[in-house]
Amino acid sequence: MDTVAQVCTGITAVILIAVFPFEAFLIDRPWVQQFLGIEPHGIANVHLWSFCIGVRNALAGIGGLAGLWILHNGDESTGVTVVVVSLLYILLSSLAMGVADLLGYWRPRGGSVRGTVASSVLPAIALAVIAV
């Protein structure tokens, strides 16, 4: 696997794992809401959702790191497979956030653009490099 794909996977994984505590435990803090681009109204009603999303993101990041570890310390094809599955999940779930925004589920509408782009670029680059 190309170095660019590995670096993109590693950075993506670390970001997802680092954001986990914000989504899962600190969502009620105003600075976290501003960082994540969400409105503070009704946070108590979405805390379950934010916790679950945070855990899923952390697991996807752990999957990406596990794939890189397997790539270097185990079977190369298995490692690449784990990385690709992790990256596909990360990319598709990020794009789903953009679709939810287009459907009007994000408040304020258009508020997910920054997060959607930021969380899609590195996985897309890594998948493109792997595919070539």
C-alpha positions as CSV (number, residue, x, y, z in Angstrom):
1,M,0.0,0.0,0.0
2,D,1.3,3.4,-1.0
3,T,2.7,5.7,1.8
4,V,0.1,8.5,0.9
5,A,-2.8,6.1,1.5
6,Q,-1.2,5.0,4.8
7,V,-0.7,8.5,6.0
8,C,-4.2,9.6,5.0
9,T,-5.6,6.5,6.8
10,G,-3.6,7.2,9.9
11,I,-4.5,10.9,10.1
12,T,-8.2,10.1,9.5
13,A,-8.1,7.5,12.3
14,V,-6.4,9.7,14.8
15,I,-8.9,12.5,14.1
16,L,-11.9,10.3,14.5
17,I,-10.6,8.9,17.8
18,A,-9.7,12.4,19.1
19,V,-13.2,13.8,18.3
20,F,-14.9,10.8,20.1
21,P,-14.8,12.4,23.6
22,F,-16.3,15.6,22.2
23,E,-19.2,13.9,20.6
24,A,-19.8,11.3,23.3
25,F,-19.2,13.2,26.5
26,L,-18.7,16.9,26.0
27,I,-21.6,17.7,23.5
28,D,-23.3,19.9,26.0
29,R,-20.4,22.4,26.1
30,P,-20.8,25.5,24.0
31,W,-17.3,25.4,22.6
32,V,-17.8,21.8,21.5
33,Q,-21.1,22.7,19.8
34,Q,-19.3,25.6,18.0
35,F,-16.5,23.2,17.0
36,L,-18.9,20.6,15.6
37,G,-21.1,23.3,14.0
38,I,-24.3,22.3,15.8
39,E,-27.0,24.5,17.4
40,P,-27.3,24.3,21.2
41,H,-31.1,23.9,21.2
42,G,-32.3,20.4,22.2
43,I,-28.8,18.9,23.0
44,A,-30.4,16.7,25.7
45,N,-32.6,15.2,23.0
46,V,-29.7,14.2,20.8
47,H,-27.1,13.1,23.4
48,L,-27.8,9.5,22.8
49,W,-27.3,10.0,19.1
50,S,-24.1,12.0,19.6
51,F,-22.7,9.3,21.9
52,C,-23.4,6.5,19.4
53,I,-21.9,8.5,16.5
54,G,-18.8,9.2,18.6
55,V,-18.4,5.5,19.4
56,R,-18.9,4.5,15.8
57,N,-16.4,7.1,14.7
58,A,-13.9,5.9,17.2
59,L,-14.4,2.2,16.2
60,A,-13.9,3.2,12.5
61,G,-10.6,5.0,13.5
62,I,-9.5,2.0,15.5
63,G,-10.3,-0.2,12.5
64,G,-8.2,1.9,10.3
65,L,-5.3,1.8,12.7
66,A,-5.7,-2.0,13.1
67,G,-5.6,-2.4,9.4
68,L,-2.4,-0.4,9.2
69,W,-0.9,-2.6,12.0
70,I,-2.0,-5.8,10.2
71,L,-0.5,-4.4,7.0
72,H,2.9,-4.0,8.6
73,N,2.9,-6.9,11.1
74,G,0.7,-9.6,9.5
75,D,-0.8,-10.4,6.2
76,E,-0.6,-7.5,3.7
77,S,-3.8,-8.4,1.8
78,T,-5.7,-8.7,5.1
79,G,-4.4,-5.3,6.2
80,V,-5.3,-3.6,3.0
81,T,-8.8,-5.1,3.2
82,V,-9.3,-3.9,6.7
83,V,-8.1,-0.4,5.8
84,V,-10.3,-0.2,2.7
85,V,-13.4,-1.3,4.6
86,S,-12.7,1.2,7.3
87,L,-12.1,4.0,4.8
88,L,-15.3,3.1,2.9
89,Y,-17.3,3.3,6.1
90,I,-15.8,6.6,7.0
91,L,-16.3,8.1,3.6
92,L,-19.8,6.9,3.1
93,S,-20.9,7.9,6.6
94,S,-19.4,11.3,6.0
95,L,-21.3,11.7,2.7
96,A,-24.5,10.6,4.5
97,M,-24.0,13.6,6.8
98,G,-24.0,15.8,3.7
99,V,-27.2,14.1,2.3
100,A,-28.9,14.6,5.7
101,D,-28.0,18.3,5.4
102,L,-29.5,18.4,1.8
103,L,-32.7,16.8,3.2
104,G,-32.9,19.6,5.8
105,Y,-32.1,17.5,8.8
106,W,-29.1,19.6,9.8
107,R,-29.7,22.8,11.8
108,P,-28.8,25.3,10.5
109,R,-29.1,24.0,7.0
110,G,-25.7,24.0,5.2
111,G,-24.0,23.6,8.6
112,S,-22.5,20.2,7.7
113,V,-20.5,21.4,4.7
114,R,-17.3,22.1,6.6
115,G,-17.5,18.8,8.5
116,T,-18.6,16.7,5.5
117,V,-15.7,18.1,3.4
118,A,-13.2,17.8,6.2
119,S,-14.1,14.2,7.0
120,S,-14.3,13.1,3.4
121,V,-11.1,14.4,1.8
122,L,-8.5,12.1,3.4
123,P,-10.5,8.9,3.1
124,A,-11.3,9.7,-0.6
125,I,-7.6,10.4,-1.3
126,A,-6.5,7.2,0.4
127,L,-9.1,5.1,-1.5
128,A,-8.2,6.7,-4.8
129,V,-4.5,6.0,-4.2
130,I,-5.2,2.4,-3.2
131,A,-7.4,2.0,-6.3
132,V,-4.7,3.2,-8.7
